[in-house]
Amino acid sequence: MKYFLCAFDKIYLGISSECIERIISVARIQSSVHETENQNTFISLPLLFRREDLPAPHGVVLKSGSSAGEERKTILLIPPLDIELEIPEEDIYSVPKTFSGILRYCKGACFINSGKEERLIFTLDTEKLTGDYK
């Protein structure tokens, strides 16, 4: 499965390309994790993961289950995208329940060797994330 990765220092957050409708540029400053505007929901991943110092210049518009023309959209505000990467499902392991703090929005973790360094990647559970804010 393909994931878009954004960096949070030494770890990376992977967002499945299957749940993404489109990626947009965003010039929105967000002061809280969850805000609504024009019937759209904006969730700031830097604020959610307690990294207020990270800029969030991209927005990931999530796919919704309905096909209504004027539906609400959920937009994840994210740090700059680092890379798009294919990660086999068998390489992703579930996150232990002991990491239930801010990692409760992650459904899996894996290590990827990218030549010079090994990357720790947490895969985002967008259903759980958006479900908490509906």
Steps between C-alpha positions, in 0.01 A plus 500: 500500500622852426549749781581868498757573772547820695783547748463564871871519591634144517169329430273512198124495477360298210162586350353235274446620144175299495334742742621818328277683255759767419790699644474878512715795606373670814570847634285451809629560852337269750493572872335175609510138386144498367324793332208534262452759230257511206366157600850350468696348785869582537721280719856615563733201530791711636276625781354153557848354541607794720738648244371857484832610349448299179348686205201339329509623139310205354144384540394144438132485403367166617258294296155470646260211482216691336480645152298809591613812316487736801634270766734598779865439432768410752836661429809390688754780531840336475872583496670498160471167324831319491440208267244259357593144590367152435482305828389136494221434751697209651775747602260708710444389859218618725583765758493354855220624725759633745560783252140616528581872550542699181585180314139388538446649154760268349406152391842362417874547508793379296867561438615580148865503401551788258865449414684712754251487783218295642167680533232434756161545337165512677200453273207729570156355572288763327171331593582518870630855465192635322266289714624675815405838356157428349 
